[in-house]
Structures are given as C-alpha cells and as structure tokens.
C-alpha cells in the first residue's frame, strides 16, 4: 500500500515549458549547480538526457564568459 502511494505521486519537472535553456539565464542555471560549483548529475536534476546535455553546454558557456564561477570556495 505504501509503495503504490509513493509511485502515484508525480514530481514537478525542473524545467518548465516556458523556460529557455540558455547561458544567459543564470537563475535557471544556478539550480543545477552544487554549492561547490559542480554540475549536478542527471538523476539529481531529474532531467532527460537531452536536457542534461543542453544544460551542461549552457553552464560551461556561462563559466567561460564569467557569468558563473568555475569554483565556489567561499567558507
């Protein structure tokens, strides 16, 4: 009974239909980066493979353009 209740609950998708996966959308990209500045895995993000690839490319572009830090070493 507990297992069926758990499986029927759907989580909201992390990326809505209106959100654009772009390197300029910093607020969206920050949700997929850990406290240390690492890109979170696909399982933790609950993204599809295609979305994860696009997210990774966008984060890397934002880092090169200094919109996001490579490392976050603040204590």
PQR file with spaces between the fields and no chain letter, atoms N, CA, C, O and H, PARSE charges and radii, in Angstrom:
ATOM       1  N    UNK     1       0.815   -1.188    0.000 -0.4000 1.5000
ATOM       2  CA   UNK     1       0.000    0.000    0.000 -0.0000 2.0000
ATOM       3  C    UNK     1       0.864    1.260    0.000  0.5500 1.7000
ATOM       4  O    UNK     1       0.576    2.208   -0.731 -0.5500 1.4000
ATOM       5  N    UNK     2       1.896    1.276    0.795 -0.4000 1.5000
ATOM       6  CA   UNK     2       2.772    2.435    0.860 -0.0000 2.0000
ATOM       7  C    UNK     2       3.527    2.638   -0.450  0.5500 1.7000
ATOM       8  O    UNK     2       3.751    3.772   -0.873 -0.5500 1.4000
ATOM       9  H    UNK     2       2.130    0.506    1.389  0.4000 1.0000
ATOM      10  N    UNK     3       3.919    1.535   -1.090 -0.4000 1.5000
ATOM      11  CA   UNK     3       4.665    1.635   -2.336 -0.0000 2.0000
ATOM      12  C    UNK     3       3.809    2.214   -3.459  0.5500 1.7000
ATOM      13  O    UNK     3       4.285    3.037   -4.241 -0.5500 1.4000
ATOM      14  H    UNK     3       3.738    0.614   -0.746  0.4000 1.0000
ATOM      15  N    UNK     4       2.554    1.790   -3.542 -0.4000 1.5000
ATOM      16  CA   UNK     4       1.684    2.318   -4.593 -0.0000 2.0000
ATOM      17  C    UNK     4       1.395    3.801   -4.374  0.5500 1.7000
ATOM      18  O    UNK     4       1.277    4.558   -5.337 -0.5500 1.4000
ATOM      19  H    UNK     4       2.167    1.122   -2.907  0.4000 1.0000
ATOM      20  N    UNK     5       1.282    4.212   -3.133 -0.4000 1.5000
ATOM      21  CA   UNK     5       1.043    5.620   -2.847 -0.0000 2.0000
ATOM      22  C    UNK     5       2.247    6.464   -3.265  0.5500 1.7000
ATOM      23  O    UNK     5       2.090    7.571   -3.779 -0.5500 1.4000
ATOM      24  H    UNK     5       1.379    3.597   -2.351  0.4000 1.0000
ATOM      25  N    UNK     6       3.432    5.937   -3.043 -0.4000 1.5000
ATOM      26  CA   UNK     6       4.644    6.657   -3.383 -0.0000 2.0000
ATOM      27  C    UNK     6       4.816    6.774   -4.891  0.5500 1.7000
ATOM      28  O    UNK     6       5.262    7.815   -5.373 -0.5500 1.4000
ATOM      29  H    UNK     6       3.560    5.038   -2.626  0.4000 1.0000
ATOM      30  N    UNK     7       4.475    5.739   -5.646 -0.4000 1.5000
ATOM      31  CA   UNK     7       4.679    5.765   -7.082 -0.0000 2.0000
ATOM      32  C    UNK     7       3.652    6.644   -7.795  0.5500 1.7000
ATOM      33  O    UNK     7       3.916    7.131   -8.894 -0.5500 1.4000
ATOM      34  H    UNK     7       4.112    4.893   -5.254  0.4000 1.0000
ATOM      35  N    UNK     8       2.489    6.851   -7.186 -0.4000 1.5000
ATOM      36  CA   UNK     8       1.466    7.662   -7.834 -0.0000 2.0000
ATOM      37  C    UNK     8       1.769    9.159   -7.721  0.5500 1.7000
ATOM      38  O    UNK     8       1.215    9.962   -8.471 -0.5500 1.4000
ATOM      39  H    UNK     8       2.274    6.456   -6.293  0.4000 1.0000
ATOM      40  N    UNK     9       2.631    9.527   -6.800 -0.4000 1.5000
ATOM      41  CA   UNK     9       2.970   10.938   -6.628 -0.0000 2.0000
ATOM      42  C    UNK     9       3.933   11.374   -7.719  0.5500 1.7000
ATOM      43  O    UNK     9       5.001   10.782   -7.877 -0.5500 1.4000
ATOM      44  H    UNK     9       3.081    8.874   -6.191  0.4000 1.0000
ATOM      45  N    UNK    10       3.567   12.405   -8.473 -0.4000 1.5000
ATOM      46  CA   UNK    10       4.430   12.896   -9.546 -0.0000 2.0000
ATOM      47  C    UNK    10       5.147   14.152   -9.099  0.5500 1.7000
ATOM      48  O    UNK    10       4.563   15.024   -8.455 -0.5500 1.4000
ATOM      49  H    UNK    10       2.699   12.886   -8.345  0.4000 1.0000
ATOM      50  N    UNK    11       6.389   14.231   -9.440 -0.4000 1.5000
ATOM      51  CA   UNK    11       7.147   15.433   -9.124 -0.0000 2.0000
ATOM      52  C    UNK    11       7.026   16.424  -10.275  0.5500 1.7000
ATOM      53  O    UNK    11       6.813   16.045  -11.427 -0.5500 1.4000
ATOM      54  H    UNK    11       6.864   13.523   -9.963  0.4000 1.0000
ATOM      55  N    UNK    12       7.164   17.672   -9.941 -0.4000 1.5000
ATOM      56  CA   UNK    12       7.126   18.687  -10.978 -0.0000 2.0000
ATOM      57  C    UNK    12       8.422   18.653  -11.779  0.5500 1.7000
ATOM      58  O    UNK    12       9.488   18.431  -11.206 -0.5500 1.4000
ATOM      59  H    UNK    12       7.337   17.980   -9.005  0.4000 1.0000
ATOM      60  N    UNK    13       8.357   18.865  -13.074 -0.4000 1.5000
ATOM      61  CA   UNK    13       9.590   18.885  -13.855 -0.0000 2.0000
ATOM      62  C    UNK    13      10.436   20.098  -13.474  0.5500 1.7000
ATOM      63  O    UNK    13       9.894   21.175  -13.226 -0.5500 1.4000
ATOM      64  H    UNK    13       7.491   19.045  -13.540  0.4000 1.0000
ATOM      65  N    UNK    14      11.751   19.936  -13.427 -0.4000 1.5000
ATOM      66  CA   UNK    14      12.610   21.059  -13.022 -0.0000 2.0000
ATOM      67  C    UNK    14      12.648   22.186  -14.053  0.5500 1.7000
ATOM      68  O    UNK    14      12.921   23.335  -13.706 -0.5500 1.4000
ATOM      69  H    UNK    14      12.192   19.061  -13.629  0.4000 1.0000
ATOM      70  N    UNK    15      12.378   21.862  -15.314 -0.4000 1.5000
ATOM      71  CA   UNK    15      12.372   22.877  -16.363 -0.0000 2.0000
ATOM      72  C    UNK    15      10.951   22.971  -16.900  0.5500 1.7000
ATOM      73  O    UNK    15      10.405   21.990  -17.404 -0.5500 1.4000
ATOM      74  H    UNK    15      12.156   20.928  -15.596  0.4000 1.0000
ATOM      75  N    UNK    16      10.366   24.134  -16.792 -0.4000 1.5000
ATOM      76  CA   UNK    16       9.013   24.320  -17.304 -0.0000 2.0000
ATOM      77  C    UNK    16       9.056   24.540  -18.813  0.5500 1.7000
ATOM      78  O    UNK    16      10.124   24.755  -19.385 -0.5500 1.4000
ATOM      79  H    UNK    16      10.810   24.931  -16.383  0.4000 1.0000
ATOM      80  N    UNK    17       7.910   24.487  -19.443 -0.4000 1.5000
ATOM      81  CA   UNK    17       7.861   24.628  -20.897 -0.0000 2.0000
ATOM      82  C    UNK    17       8.269   26.036  -21.334  0.5500 1.7000
ATOM      83  O    UNK    17       8.773   26.215  -22.442 -0.5500 1.4000
ATOM      84  H    UNK    17       7.042   24.312  -18.979  0.4000 1.0000
ATOM      85  N    UNK    18       8.055   27.030  -20.479 -0.4000 1.5000
ATOM      86  CA   UNK    18       8.404   28.400  -20.839 -0.0000 2.0000
ATOM      87  C    UNK    18       9.869   28.746  -20.613  0.5500 1.7000
ATOM      88  O    UNK    18      10.356   29.742  -21.148 -0.5500 1.4000
ATOM      89  H    UNK    18       7.645   26.884  -19.579  0.4000 1.0000
ATOM      90  N    UNK    19      10.575   27.941  -19.831 -0.4000 1.5000
ATOM      91  CA   UNK    19      11.981   28.224  -19.535 -0.0000 2.0000
ATOM      92  C    UNK    19      12.855   27.908  -20.746  0.5500 1.7000
ATOM      93  O    UNK    19      12.664   26.900  -21.426 -0.5500 1.4000
ATOM      94  H    UNK    19      10.179   27.131  -19.397  0.4000 1.0000
ATOM      95  N    UNK    20      13.803   28.783  -20.993 -0.4000 1.5000
ATOM      96  CA   UNK    20      14.715   28.604  -22.123 -0.0000 2.0000
ATOM      97  C    UNK    20      16.067   28.191  -21.576  0.5500 1.7000
ATOM      98  O    UNK    20      16.610   28.852  -20.691 -0.5500 1.4000
ATOM      99  H    UNK    20      13.958   29.602  -20.441  0.4000 1.0000
ATOM     100  N    UNK    21      16.620   27.090  -22.100 -0.4000 1.5000
ATOM     101  CA   UNK    21      17.952   26.642  -21.701 -0.0000 2.0000
ATOM     102  C    UNK    21      18.975   27.487  -22.445  0.5500 1.7000
ATOM     103  O    UNK    21      19.312   27.207  -23.596 -0.5500 1.4000
ATOM     104  H    UNK    21      16.179   26.553  -22.819  0.4000 1.0000
ATOM     105  N    UNK    22      19.461   28.514  -21.780 -0.4000 1.5000
ATOM     106  CA   UNK    22      20.388   29.435  -22.414 -0.0000 2.0000
ATOM     107  C    UNK    22      21.451   29.833  -21.406  0.5500 1.7000
ATOM     108  O    UNK    22      21.184   29.860  -20.205 -0.5500 1.4000
ATOM     109  H    UNK    22      19.187   28.741  -20.845  0.4000 1.0000
ATOM     110  N    UNK    23      22.637   30.138  -21.871 -0.4000 1.5000
ATOM     111  CA   UNK    23      23.730   30.512  -20.968 -0.0000 2.0000
ATOM     112  C    UNK    23      23.464   31.839  -20.279  0.5500 1.7000
ATOM     113  O    UNK    23      24.091   32.135  -19.262 -0.5500 1.4000
ATOM     114  H    UNK    23      22.854   30.115  -22.846  0.4000 1.0000
ATOM     115  N    UNK    24      22.550   32.646  -20.807 -0.4000 1.5000
ATOM     116  CA   UNK    24      22.249   33.943  -20.205 -0.0000 2.0000
ATOM     117  C    UNK    24      21.230   33.847  -19.074  0.5500 1.7000
ATOM     118  O    UNK    24      21.060   34.803  -18.316 -0.5500 1.4000
ATOM     119  H    UNK    24      22.041   32.405  -21.633  0.4000 1.0000
ATOM     120  N    UNK    25      20.554   32.717  -18.949 -0.4000 1.5000
ATOM     121  CA   UNK    25      19.547   32.519  -17.914 -0.0000 2.0000
ATOM     122  C    UNK    25      20.233   31.981  -16.652  0.5500 1.7000
ATOM     123  O    UNK    25      20.157   30.788  -16.359 -0.5500 1.4000
ATOM     124  H    UNK    25      20.692   31.941  -19.564  0.4000 1.0000
ATOM     125  N    UNK    26      20.893   32.860  -15.922 -0.4000 1.5000
ATOM     126  CA   UNK    26      21.735   32.476  -14.787 -0.0000 2.0000
ATOM     127  C    UNK    26      20.899   31.914  -13.637  0.5500 1.7000
ATOM     128  O    UNK    26      21.330   30.972  -12.972 -0.5500 1.4000
ATOM     129  H    UNK    26      20.954   33.829  -16.160  0.4000 1.0000
ATOM     130  N    UNK    27      19.723   32.469  -13.394 -0.4000 1.5000
ATOM     131  CA   UNK    27      18.893   31.986  -12.288 -0.0000 2.0000
ATOM     132  C    UNK    27      18.493   30.526  -12.495  0.5500 1.7000
ATOM     133  O    UNK    27      18.440   29.758  -11.535 -0.5500 1.4000
ATOM     134  H    UNK    27      19.373   33.235  -13.934  0.4000 1.0000
ATOM     135  N    UNK    28      18.216   30.146  -13.722 -0.4000 1.5000
ATOM     136  CA   UNK    28      17.886   28.753  -14.018 -0.0000 2.0000
ATOM     137  C    UNK    28      19.113   27.862  -13.880  0.5500 1.7000
ATOM     138  O    UNK    28      19.018   26.760  -13.340 -0.5500 1.4000
ATOM     139  H    UNK    28      18.259   30.770  -14.501  0.4000 1.0000
ATOM     140  N    UNK    29      20.258   28.325  -14.359 -0.4000 1.5000
ATOM     141  CA   UNK    29      21.476   27.505  -14.324 -0.0000 2.0000
ATOM     142  C    UNK    29      21.956   27.264  -12.897  0.5500 1.7000
ATOM     143  O    UNK    29      22.506   26.200  -12.613 -0.5500 1.4000
ATOM     144  H    UNK    29      20.335   29.220  -14.798  0.4000 1.0000
ATOM     145  N    UNK    30      21.766   28.212  -12.004 -0.4000 1.5000
ATOM     146  CA   UNK    30      22.224   28.057  -10.619 -0.0000 2.0000
ATOM     147  C    UNK    30      21.510   26.925   -9.891  0.5500 1.7000
ATOM     148  O    UNK    30      22.050   26.365   -8.937 -0.5500 1.4000
ATOM     149  H    UNK    30      21.319   29.076  -12.235  0.4000 1.0000
ATOM     150  N    UNK    31      20.303   26.584  -10.332 -0.4000 1.5000
ATOM     151  CA   UNK    31      19.573   25.488   -9.689 -0.0000 2.0000
ATOM     152  C    UNK    31      20.204   24.128   -9.967  0.5500 1.7000
ATOM     153  O    UNK    31      19.937   23.168   -9.245 -0.5500 1.4000
ATOM     154  H    UNK    31      19.864   27.039  -11.107  0.4000 1.0000
ATOM     155  N    UNK    32      21.036   24.032  -11.003 -0.4000 1.5000
ATOM     156  CA   UNK    32      21.622   22.757  -11.404 -0.0000 2.0000
ATOM     157  C    UNK    32      23.105   22.672  -11.067  0.5500 1.7000
ATOM     158  O    UNK    32      23.815   21.814  -11.592 -0.5500 1.4000
ATOM     159  H    UNK    32      21.252   24.813  -11.590  0.4000 1.0000
ATOM     160  N    UNK    33      23.577   23.559  -10.192 -0.4000 1.5000
ATOM     161  CA   UNK    33      24.975   23.576   -9.764 -0.0000 2.0000
ATOM     162  C    UNK    33      25.014   23.384   -8.259  0.5500 1.7000
ATOM     163  O    UNK    33      24.187   23.945   -7.540 -0.5500 1.4000
ATOM     164  H    UNK    33      23.000   24.256   -9.765  0.4000 1.0000
ATOM     165  N    UNK    34      25.976   22.588   -7.771 -0.4000 1.5000
ATOM     166  CA   UNK    34      26.094   22.333   -6.335 -0.0000 2.0000
ATOM     167  C    UNK    34      26.699   23.547   -5.628  0.5500 1.7000
ATOM     168  O    UNK    34      27.040   24.548   -6.258 -0.5500 1.4000
ATOM     169  H    UNK    34      26.647   22.133   -8.356  0.4000 1.0000
ATOM     170  N    UNK    35      26.822   23.433   -4.316 -0.4000 1.5000
ATOM     171  CA   UNK    35      27.406   24.512   -3.517 -0.0000 2.0000
ATOM     172  C    UNK    35      28.865   24.771   -3.899  0.5500 1.7000
ATOM     173  O    UNK    35      29.334   25.906   -3.827 -0.5500 1.4000
ATOM     174  H    UNK    35      26.545   22.619   -3.804  0.4000 1.0000
ATOM     175  N    UNK    36      29.576   23.723   -4.302 -0.4000 1.5000
ATOM     176  CA   UNK    36      30.982   23.870   -4.687 -0.0000 2.0000
ATOM     177  C    UNK    36      31.144   24.355   -6.119  0.5500 1.7000
ATOM     178  O    UNK    36      32.260   24.652   -6.543 -0.5500 1.4000
ATOM     179  H    UNK    36      29.195   22.801   -4.360  0.4000 1.0000
ATOM     180  N    UNK    37      30.052   24.440   -6.872 -0.4000 1.5000
ATOM     181  CA   UNK    37      30.129   24.894   -8.256 -0.0000 2.0000
ATOM     182  C    UNK    37      30.147   23.763   -9.259  0.5500 1.7000
ATOM     183  O    UNK    37      30.373   24.003  -10.445 -0.5500 1.4000
ATOM     184  H    UNK    37      29.145   24.198   -6.527  0.4000 1.0000
ATOM     185  N    UNK    38      29.917   22.532   -8.820 -0.4000 1.5000
ATOM     186  CA   UNK    38      29.914   21.387   -9.726 -0.0000 2.0000
ATOM     187  C    UNK    38      28.540   21.218  -10.367  0.5500 1.7000
ATOM     188  O    UNK    38      27.517   21.543   -9.765 -0.5500 1.4000
ATOM     189  H    UNK    38      29.733   22.337   -7.856  0.4000 1.0000
ATOM     190  N    UNK    39      28.530   20.710  -11.587 -0.4000 1.5000
ATOM     191  CA   UNK    39      27.280   20.416  -12.275 -0.0000 2.0000
ATOM     192  C    UNK    39      26.693   19.148  -11.664  0.5500 1.7000
ATOM     193  O    UNK    39      27.372   18.125  -11.574 -0.5500 1.4000
ATOM     194  H    UNK    39      29.361   20.446  -12.077  0.4000 1.0000
ATOM     195  N    UNK    40      25.434   19.219  -11.245 -0.4000 1.5000
ATOM     196  CA   UNK    40      24.793   18.064  -10.625 -0.0000 2.0000
ATOM     197  C    UNK    40      24.461   17.006  -11.666  0.5500 1.7000
ATOM     198  O    UNK    40      24.294   17.307  -12.848 -0.5500 1.4000
ATOM     199  H    UNK    40      24.883   20.050  -11.318  0.4000 1.0000
ATOM     200  N    UNK    41      24.369   15.759  -11.206 -0.4000 1.5000
ATOM     201  CA   UNK    41      24.111   14.652  -12.125 -0.0000 2.0000
ATOM     202  C    UNK    41      22.669   14.685  -12.625  0.5500 1.7000
ATOM     203  O    UNK    41      21.814   15.384  -12.081 -0.5500 1.4000
ATOM     204  H    UNK    41      24.505   15.514  -10.246  0.4000 1.0000
ATOM     205  N    UNK    42      22.436   13.926  -13.649 -0.4000 1.5000
ATOM     206  CA   UNK    42      21.128   13.882  -14.274 -0.0000 2.0000
ATOM     207  C    UNK    42      20.070   13.314  -13.334  0.5500 1.7000
ATOM     208  O    UNK    42      18.923   13.759  -13.344 -0.5500 1.4000
ATOM     209  H    UNK    42      23.130   13.358  -14.091  0.4000 1.0000
ATOM     210  N    UNK    43      20.454   12.340  -12.528 -0.4000 1.5000
ATOM     211  CA   UNK    43      19.497   11.744  -11.582 -0.0000 2.0000
ATOM     212  C    UNK    43      19.073   12.739  -10.504  0.5500 1.7000
ATOM     213  O    UNK    43      17.913   12.762  -10.093 -0.5500 1.4000
ATOM     214  H    UNK    43      21.386   11.979  -12.520  0.4000 1.0000
ATOM     215  N    UNK    44      20.006   13.546  -10.057 -0.4000 1.5000
ATOM     216  CA   UNK    44      19.680   14.543   -9.032 -0.0000 2.0000
ATOM     217  C    UNK    44      18.843   15.680   -9.624  0.5500 1.7000
ATOM     218  O    UNK    44      17.975   16.233   -8.949 -0.5500 1.4000
ATOM     219  H    UNK    44      20.948   13.527  -10.391  0.4000 1.0000
ATOM     220  N    UNK    45      19.107   16.023  -10.878 -0.4000 1.5000
ATOM     221  CA   UNK    45      18.380   17.112  -11.528 -0.0000 2.0000
ATOM     222  C    UNK    45      17.011   16.695  -12.029  0.5500 1.7000
ATOM     223  O    UNK    45      16.141   17.542  -12.233 -0.5500 1.4000
ATOM     224  H    UNK    45      19.812   15.574  -11.426  0.4000 1.0000
ATOM     225  N    UNK    46      16.804   15.376  -12.233 -0.4000 1.5000
ATOM     226  CA   UNK    46      15.580   14.844  -12.827 -0.0000 2.0000
ATOM     227  C    UNK    46      15.348   15.409  -14.227  0.5500 1.7000
ATOM     228  O    UNK    46      14.229   15.783  -14.580 -0.5500 1.4000
ATOM     229  H    UNK    46      17.510   14.688  -12.067  0.4000 1.0000
ATOM     230  N    UNK    47      16.415   15.465  -15.015 -0.4000 1.5000
ATOM     231  CA   UNK    47      16.331   15.941  -16.390 -0.0000 2.0000
ATOM     232  C    UNK    47      16.419   14.761  -17.346  0.5500 1.7000
ATOM     233  O    UNK    47      16.880   13.681  -16.978 -0.5500 1.4000
ATOM     234  H    UNK    47      17.324   15.161  -14.729  0.4000 1.0000
ATOM     235  N    UNK    48      15.974   14.979  -18.569 -0.4000 1.5000
ATOM     236  CA   UNK    48      16.191   13.975  -19.608 -0.0000 2.0000
ATOM     237  C    UNK    48      17.630   14.096  -20.086  0.5500 1.7000
ATOM     238  O    UNK    48      18.314   15.066  -19.760 -0.5500 1.4000
ATOM     239  H    UNK    48      15.599   15.857  -18.868  0.4000 1.0000
ATOM     240  N    UNK    49      18.094   13.112  -20.859 -0.4000 1.5000
ATOM     241  CA   UNK    49      19.482   13.166  -21.337 -0.0000 2.0000
ATOM     242  C    UNK    49      19.723   14.376  -22.229  0.5500 1.7000
ATOM     243  O    UNK    49      20.765   15.024  -22.141 -0.5500 1.4000
ATOM     244  H    UNK    49      17.539   12.324  -21.123  0.4000 1.0000
ATOM     245  N    UNK    50      18.765   14.670  -23.075 -0.4000 1.5000
ATOM     246  CA   UNK    50      18.915   15.819  -23.972 -0.0000 2.0000
ATOM     247  C    UNK    50      18.956   17.119  -23.174  0.5500 1.7000
ATOM     248  O    UNK    50      19.772   17.995  -23.460 -0.5500 1.4000
ATOM     249  H    UNK    50      17.918   14.143  -23.146  0.4000 1.0000
ATOM     250  N    UNK    51      18.086   17.249  -22.180 -0.4000 1.5000
ATOM     251  CA   UNK    51      18.086   18.448  -21.351 -0.0000 2.0000
ATOM     252  C    UNK    51      19.389   18.577  -20.572  0.5500 1.7000
ATOM     253  O    UNK    51      19.909   19.681  -20.412 -0.5500 1.4000
ATOM     254  H    UNK    51      17.424   16.537  -21.948  0.4000 1.0000
ATOM     255  N    UNK    52      19.926   17.446  -20.083 -0.4000 1.5000
ATOM     256  CA   UNK    52      21.175   17.477  -19.325 -0.0000 2.0000
ATOM     257  C    UNK    52      22.334   17.919  -20.211  0.5500 1.7000
ATOM     258  O    UNK    52      23.190   18.689  -19.776 -0.5500 1.4000
ATOM     259  H    UNK    52      19.504   16.549  -20.213  0.4000 1.0000
ATOM     260  N    UNK    53      22.364   17.438  -21.445 -0.4000 1.5000
ATOM     261  CA   UNK    53      23.431   17.856  -22.370 -0.0000 2.0000
ATOM     262  C    UNK    53      23.349   19.345  -22.652  0.5500 1.7000
ATOM     263  O    UNK    53      24.366   20.039  -22.628 -0.5500 1.4000
ATOM     264  H    UNK    53      21.669   16.812  -21.798  0.4000 1.0000
ATOM     265  N    UNK    54      22.142   19.844  -22.921 -0.4000 1.5000
ATOM     266  CA   UNK    54      21.972   21.268  -23.185 -0.0000 2.0000
ATOM     267  C    UNK    54      22.312   22.112  -21.950  0.5500 1.7000
ATOM     268  O    UNK    54      22.887   23.194  -22.069 -0.5500 1.4000
ATOM     269  H    UNK    54      21.316   19.281  -22.940  0.4000 1.0000
ATOM     270  N    UNK    55      21.952   21.609  -20.773 -0.4000 1.5000
ATOM     271  CA   UNK    55      22.252   22.320  -19.530 -0.0000 2.0000
ATOM     272  C    UNK    55      23.753   22.388  -19.296  0.5500 1.7000
ATOM     273  O    UNK    55      24.276   23.430  -18.900 -0.5500 1.4000
ATOM     274  H    UNK    55      21.485   20.731  -20.676  0.4000 1.0000
ATOM     275  N    UNK    56      24.447   21.282  -19.538 -0.4000 1.5000
ATOM     276  CA   UNK    56      25.896   21.247  -19.350 -0.0000 2.0000
ATOM     277  C    UNK    56      26.589   22.230  -20.284  0.5500 1.7000
ATOM     278  O    UNK    56      27.498   22.946  -19.864 -0.5500 1.4000
ATOM     279  H    UNK    56      24.023   20.436  -19.859  0.4000 1.0000
ATOM     280  N    UNK    57      26.171   22.274  -21.543 -0.4000 1.5000
ATOM     281  CA   UNK    57      26.769   23.198  -22.509 -0.0000 2.0000
ATOM     282  C    UNK    57      26.508   24.642  -22.084  0.5500 1.7000
ATOM     283  O    UNK    57      27.400   25.486  -22.167 -0.5500 1.4000
ATOM     284  H    UNK    57      25.432   21.693  -21.884  0.4000 1.0000
ATOM     285  N    UNK    58      25.290   24.927  -21.631 -0.4000 1.5000
ATOM     286  CA   UNK    58      24.956   26.289  -21.208 -0.0000 2.0000
ATOM     287  C    UNK    58      25.770   26.709  -19.989  0.5500 1.7000
ATOM     288  O    UNK    58      26.231   27.847  -19.913 -0.5500 1.4000
ATOM     289  H    UNK    58      24.565   24.242  -21.563  0.4000 1.0000
ATOM     290  N    UNK    59      25.948   25.792  -19.030 -0.4000 1.5000
ATOM     291  CA   UNK    59      26.732   26.113  -17.829 -0.0000 2.0000
ATOM     292  C    UNK    59      28.189   26.364  -18.198  0.5500 1.7000
ATOM     293  O    UNK    59      28.805   27.298  -17.684 -0.5500 1.4000
ATOM     294  H    UNK    59      25.573   24.867  -19.091  0.4000 1.0000
ATOM     295  N    UNK    60      28.740   25.548  -19.075 -0.4000 1.5000
ATOM     296  CA   UNK    60      30.141   25.733  -19.479 -0.0000 2.0000
ATOM     297  C    UNK    60      30.334   27.044  -20.227  0.5500 1.7000
ATOM     298  O    UNK    60      31.346   27.718  -20.033 -0.5500 1.4000
ATOM     299  H    UNK    60      28.240   24.790  -19.492  0.4000 1.0000
ATOM     300  N    UNK    61      29.385   27.418  -21.077 -0.4000 1.5000
ATOM     301  CA   UNK    61      29.484   28.702  -21.776 -0.0000 2.0000
ATOM     302  C    UNK    61      29.406   29.865  -20.794  0.5500 1.7000
ATOM     303  O    UNK    61      30.146   30.840  -20.923 -0.5500 1.4000
ATOM     304  H    UNK    61      28.563   26.871  -21.235  0.4000 1.0000
ATOM     305  N    UNK    62      28.516   29.765  -19.816 -0.4000 1.5000
ATOM     306  CA   UNK    62      28.383   30.828  -18.818 -0.0000 2.0000
ATOM     307  C    UNK    62      29.652   30.957  -17.981  0.5500 1.7000
ATOM     308  O    UNK    62      30.026   32.062  -17.585 -0.5500 1.4000
ATOM     309  H    UNK    62      27.914   28.973  -19.711  0.4000 1.0000
ATOM     310  N    UNK    63      30.314   29.834  -17.710 -0.4000 1.5000
ATOM     311  CA   UNK    63      31.573   29.887  -16.953 -0.0000 2.0000
ATOM     312  C    UNK    63      32.665   30.576  -17.756  0.5500 1.7000
ATOM     313  O    UNK    63      33.416   31.385  -17.210 -0.5500 1.4000
ATOM     314  H    UNK    63      30.010   28.937  -18.031  0.4000 1.0000
ATOM     315  N    UNK    64      32.763   30.271  -19.030 -0.4000 1.5000
ATOM     316  CA   UNK    64      33.802   30.875  -19.870 -0.0000 2.0000
ATOM     317  C    UNK    64      33.598   32.385  -19.979  0.5500 1.7000
ATOM     318  O    UNK    64      34.561   33.150  -20.017 -0.5500 1.4000
ATOM     319  H    UNK    64      32.153   29.615  -19.474  0.4000 1.0000
ATOM     320  N    UNK    65      32.330   32.803  -20.029 -0.4000 1.5000
ATOM     321  CA   UNK    65      32.030   34.229  -20.123 -0.0000 2.0000
ATOM     322  C    UNK    65      31.988   34.922  -18.766  0.5500 1.7000
ATOM     323  O    UNK    65      31.606   36.089  -18.681 -0.5500 1.4000
ATOM     324  H    UNK    65      31.547   32.182  -19.998  0.4000 1.0000
ATOM     325  N    UNK    66      32.375   34.220  -17.709 -0.4000 1.5000
ATOM     326  CA   UNK    66      32.452   34.735  -16.335 -0.0000 2.0000
ATOM     327  C    UNK    66      31.083   35.134  -15.787  0.5500 1.7000
ATOM     328  O    UNK    66      30.995   36.018  -14.935 -0.5500 1.4000
ATOM     329  H    UNK    66      32.686   33.272  -17.778  0.4000 1.0000
ATOM     330  N    UNK    67      30.022   34.497  -16.261 -0.4000 1.5000
ATOM     331  CA   UNK    67      28.702   34.717  -15.683 -0.0000 2.0000
ATOM     332  C    UNK    67      28.485   33.805  -14.480  0.5500 1.7000
ATOM     333  O    UNK    67      27.718   34.132  -13.575 -0.5500 1.4000
ATOM     334  H    UNK    67      30.093   33.779  -16.953  0.4000 1.0000
ATOM     335  N    UNK    68      29.168   32.649  -14.476 -0.4000 1.5000
ATOM     336  CA   UNK    68      29.138   31.701  -13.357 -0.0000 2.0000
ATOM     337  C    UNK    68      30.577   31.400  -12.956  0.5500 1.7000
ATOM     338  O    UNK    68      31.462   31.402  -13.812 -0.5500 1.4000
ATOM     339  H    UNK    68      29.790   32.383  -15.212  0.4000 1.0000
ATOM     340  N    UNK    69      30.833   31.141  -11.670 -0.4000 1.5000
ATOM     341  CA   UNK    69      32.194   30.792  -11.265 -0.0000 2.0000
ATOM     342  C    UNK    69      32.528   29.345  -11.592  0.5500 1.7000
ATOM     343  O    UNK    69      31.642   28.491  -11.623 -0.5500 1.4000
ATOM     344  H    UNK    69      30.115   31.139  -10.975  0.4000 1.0000
ATOM     345  N    UNK    70      33.802   29.069  -11.836 -0.4000 1.5000
ATOM     346  CA   UNK    70      34.240   27.682  -12.026 -0.0000 2.0000
ATOM     347  C    UNK    70      34.222   26.939  -10.698  0.5500 1.7000
ATOM     348  O    UNK    70      33.789   25.789  -10.620 -0.5500 1.4000
ATOM     349  H    UNK    70      34.521   29.763  -11.811  0.4000 1.0000
ATOM     350  N    UNK    71      34.701   27.615   -9.649 -0.4000 1.5000
ATOM     351  CA   UNK    71      34.717   27.025   -8.302 -0.0000 2.0000
ATOM     352  C    UNK    71      34.112   28.027   -7.332  0.5500 1.7000
ATOM     353  O    UNK    71      34.202   29.241   -7.520 -0.5500 1.4000
ATOM     354  H    UNK    71      35.052   28.549   -9.712  0.4000 1.0000
ATOM     355  N    UNK    72      33.497   27.488   -6.299 -0.4000 1.5000
ATOM     356  CA   UNK    72      32.962   28.341   -5.241 -0.0000 2.0000
ATOM     357  C    UNK    72      33.632   27.906   -3.942  0.5500 1.7000
ATOM     358  O    UNK    72      33.169   26.973   -3.286 -0.5500 1.4000
ATOM     359  H    UNK    72      33.424   26.503   -6.147  0.4000 1.0000
ATOM     360  N    UNK    73      34.710   28.572   -3.571 -0.4000 1.5000
ATOM     361  CA   UNK    73      35.488   28.187   -2.394 -0.0000 2.0000
ATOM     362  C    UNK    73      35.212   29.075   -1.183  0.5500 1.7000
ATOM     363  O    UNK    73      36.048   29.176   -0.285 -0.5500 1.4000
ATOM     364  H    UNK    73      35.086   29.331   -4.103  0.4000 1.0000
ATOM     365  N    UNK    74      34.043   29.721   -1.155 -0.4000 1.5000
ATOM     366  CA   UNK    74      33.731   30.570   -0.012 -0.0000 2.0000
ATOM     367  C    UNK    74      33.460   29.717    1.211  0.5500 1.7000
ATOM     368  O    UNK    74      32.782   28.693    1.127 -0.5500 1.4000
ATOM     369  H    UNK    74      33.364   29.640   -1.884  0.4000 1.0000
ATOM     370  N    UNK    75      33.991   30.140    2.350 -0.4000 1.5000
ATOM     371  CA   UNK    75      33.782   29.386    3.612 -0.0000 2.0000
ATOM     372  C    UNK    75      32.733   30.033    4.458  0.5500 1.7000
ATOM     373  O    UNK    75      32.427   29.542    5.545 -0.5500 1.4000
ATOM     374  H    UNK    75      34.542   30.972    2.419  0.4000 1.0000
